[in-house]
Structures are given as structure tokens and as C-alpha cells.
């Protein structure tokens, strides 16, 4: 699995974002803001004009936080399997 820095560095990080859909109106975006790579997991909504906008429900992780999360995925998977 590529690191967040590698995903964002695939092109010009100041200009482009990588995005993936993880639910009906939930997306993961990898972008660069003020020179820092961010992994943003966010819920979106449709505004009155029909444009999709980011909502307040979500979290933006730094590359370091993203890598820390990836390290504990096996523990999270094990906890999920208990239910």
C-alpha cells in the first residue's frame, strides 16, 4: 500500500487531489495544503444548486497520522470481527 506522501506526489500536489469513494456520500481525498499532505475522510452533501460540498463530518489526517492508522489496522480488524 503506497504511503500518503507517494499518492499525493504522483503529480503536482499543490494543484491536484486523489479521491476515492467509500460510501454513498463519503469520500477519501489525498491533497496537499500549505505544503503538507492530508488524507481527508469526509461526508459530502448537495447544496441548493445541486453541487456537492464537503460537510463538517469528517477528519483530515496528516501523513504521519495516516501511517499510524495503517499500522493499527490489524488490531481494528480483529476488534470488528468480535462483533
Secondary structure, 3 states (H helix, E strand, C coil): CCCHHHHHCCCCCCCCCEEEECCCCEEEEEEEECCEEEEEEEEEEECCCCCEEEEEEEEEEEHHHHHHHHHCHHHHHHHHHCC
